Amino acid sequence: MIEINKKYGCLTVLDNGEEYEKTELYSERLEKSKELREVLKPWFETLKEAKEKYPEALNKDKQNNLTDSERDILFKLHHLSWEYSTQLEEYKQLNRKLEKHYKCSCKCGNINYYNKKTLETKPRFCIYPVPISTKFTYSISAQNATYRKEQKYENRRTVNNVYH
């Protein structure tokens, strides 16, 4: 249980999460989550219906002995799952961002919103450096790794990219 005015590392909790739910960012994310839920709803219904009607088609051990109609259903399910997988992942990420965030003040004076998981780690710094290489290399995998690292920390306010 997160308590108000208690220190978690360098962070002091200022509220019980109510203020975050009143922000415009939260309401935008909630609206987007509802839209994605409506888009994904037919997929879940189709999958549920297929599990009830054709349980053998979804059993990987028995897929060699399927009828043509069951193979057709299985193909449609694979196509639907491929089509909606990116939207499902986006929906899951949005739901993680919609969990309760507490308004916290750092000892350096920064005020930000953090979730329970972050507070339980008891961070020592609110802003921390992340080294990113700028050395020229012919290695494509090293270039890709640098690019992925930049993308990973691009929109995080708590990270300071240090190029070396």
C-alpha positions as CSV (number, residue, x, y, z in Angstrom):
1,M,0.0,0.0,0.0
2,I,1.4,3.4,-1.0
3,E,1.1,6.0,1.7
4,I,0.9,9.8,1.3
5,N,3.9,11.8,2.5
6,K,6.1,8.7,2.7
7,K,9.5,8.6,1.1
8,Y,10.2,5.9,-1.6
9,G,13.9,6.4,-2.4
10,C,14.3,10.0,-3.5
11,L,10.5,10.4,-4.2
12,T,7.9,11.6,-1.7
13,V,4.3,10.7,-2.5
14,L,2.0,13.8,-2.6
15,D,-1.4,12.4,-3.4
16,N,-3.3,9.1,-3.7
17,G,-3.4,9.0,-7.5
18,E,-6.6,11.2,-8.0
19,E,-4.8,14.0,-9.7
20,Y,-3.4,11.8,-12.5
21,E,-6.9,10.7,-13.3
22,K,-7.9,14.3,-13.9
23,T,-5.2,15.1,-16.3
24,E,-5.8,15.5,-20.1
25,L,-3.2,12.9,-20.9
26,Y,-5.1,10.3,-18.8
27,S,-8.4,11.1,-20.5
28,E,-6.9,10.9,-23.9
29,R,-5.4,7.5,-23.1
30,L,-8.7,6.3,-21.7
31,E,-10.6,7.4,-24.8
32,K,-8.0,5.6,-27.1
33,S,-8.3,2.5,-24.9
34,K,-12.1,2.4,-25.4
35,E,-11.7,2.8,-29.1
36,L,-9.2,0.0,-29.3
37,R,-11.5,-2.2,-27.2
38,E,-14.3,-1.7,-29.7
39,V,-12.0,-2.5,-32.6
40,L,-10.8,-5.7,-30.9
41,K,-14.2,-6.8,-29.6
42,P,-15.2,-8.7,-32.9
43,W,-11.9,-10.5,-32.9
44,F,-12.4,-11.8,-29.3
45,E,-16.0,-12.8,-30.2
46,T,-14.8,-14.7,-33.3
47,L,-12.1,-16.4,-31.3
48,K,-14.5,-17.4,-28.6
49,E,-17.0,-18.7,-31.1
50,A,-14.3,-20.7,-32.9
51,K,-13.1,-22.3,-29.6
52,E,-16.7,-23.4,-28.8
53,K,-17.5,-24.8,-32.3
54,Y,-14.1,-26.2,-33.4
55,P,-12.0,-27.1,-30.4
56,E,-10.1,-29.7,-32.5
57,A,-9.0,-27.0,-35.0
58,L,-7.2,-25.1,-32.2
59,N,-5.6,-28.2,-30.8
60,K,-2.1,-28.3,-32.3
61,D,-1.9,-32.1,-31.9
62,K,-4.9,-32.8,-34.0
63,Q,-4.4,-30.2,-36.8
64,N,-3.3,-32.9,-39.3
65,N,-6.8,-34.5,-39.3
66,L,-8.9,-31.4,-39.9
67,T,-11.8,-31.1,-42.3
68,D,-11.8,-28.4,-45.0
69,S,-14.2,-26.2,-43.0
70,E,-12.1,-26.5,-39.9
71,R,-9.0,-25.6,-41.9
72,D,-10.8,-22.6,-43.3
73,I,-11.8,-21.5,-39.8
74,L,-8.2,-22.0,-38.6
75,F,-6.8,-19.9,-41.5
76,K,-9.3,-17.1,-40.8
77,L,-8.3,-17.1,-37.1
78,H,-4.6,-16.9,-38.0
79,H,-5.3,-14.0,-40.3
80,L,-7.4,-12.2,-37.7
81,S,-4.7,-12.8,-35.0
82,W,-2.0,-11.4,-37.3
83,E,-4.2,-8.4,-38.3
84,Y,-5.1,-7.5,-34.7
85,S,-1.8,-8.4,-32.9
86,T,-0.3,-4.9,-33.2
87,Q,-3.6,-3.3,-32.0
88,L,-3.7,-5.7,-29.1
89,E,-0.2,-4.8,-28.1
90,E,-1.0,-1.1,-28.2
91,Y,-4.1,-1.8,-26.1
92,K,-2.0,-3.6,-23.5
93,Q,0.5,-0.8,-23.3
94,L,-2.3,1.7,-22.9
95,N,-3.8,-0.2,-20.1
96,R,-0.4,-0.3,-18.3
97,K,-0.3,3.5,-18.6
98,L,-3.9,3.8,-17.2
99,E,-3.0,2.1,-13.9
100,K,-2.9,4.4,-10.9
101,H,0.0,6.9,-10.9
102,Y,0.9,8.9,-7.8
103,K,2.0,12.5,-7.8
104,C,5.5,12.5,-6.4
105,S,8.1,15.1,-5.6
106,C,11.8,14.4,-5.9
107,K,14.4,15.7,-3.5
108,C,15.7,17.8,-6.4
109,G,12.3,19.5,-6.8
110,N,10.9,17.7,-9.8
111,I,7.2,16.8,-9.6
112,N,6.1,13.8,-11.7
113,Y,3.6,10.9,-11.7
114,Y,4.9,7.4,-11.0
115,N,3.1,4.0,-10.7
116,K,3.3,1.6,-7.8
117,K,5.9,-0.6,-9.4
118,T,8.3,2.3,-9.9
119,L,7.8,3.5,-6.3
120,E,8.5,0.0,-4.9
121,T,11.9,0.0,-6.6
122,K,12.8,3.0,-4.5
123,P,14.6,5.0,-7.1
124,R,17.7,6.9,-6.0
125,F,17.5,9.5,-8.8
126,C,14.6,11.0,-10.7
127,I,16.8,11.7,-13.7
128,Y,19.5,9.3,-14.6
129,P,22.0,9.2,-17.4
130,V,21.9,6.6,-20.2
131,P,25.1,6.3,-22.2
132,I,24.6,6.1,-26.0
133,S,27.5,5.5,-28.3
134,T,28.3,7.9,-31.2
135,K,31.4,6.1,-32.5
136,F,31.3,5.3,-36.1
137,T,31.2,1.6,-36.8
138,Y,30.7,-0.6,-39.9
139,S,28.7,-3.1,-37.8
140,I,25.1,-2.9,-38.7
141,S,24.0,-4.7,-35.5
142,A,25.8,-2.0,-33.4
143,Q,24.1,0.7,-35.4
144,N,20.8,-0.9,-34.9
145,A,21.4,-1.3,-31.2
146,T,22.2,2.4,-30.8
147,Y,19.1,3.3,-32.8
148,R,16.9,1.0,-30.7
149,K,18.4,2.5,-27.5
150,E,17.6,6.0,-28.7
151,Q,14.1,5.0,-29.5
152,K,13.6,3.3,-26.2
153,Y,14.5,6.4,-24.2
154,E,13.2,9.0,-26.6
155,N,10.0,10.1,-24.7
156,R,11.1,9.5,-21.2
157,R,11.5,12.6,-19.1
158,T,13.4,10.8,-16.4
159,V,16.3,9.8,-18.7
160,N,19.1,12.0,-19.8
161,N,20.9,10.6,-22.9
162,V,24.7,11.0,-22.6
163,Y,26.4,10.7,-26.0
164,H,30.0,9.5,-25.9
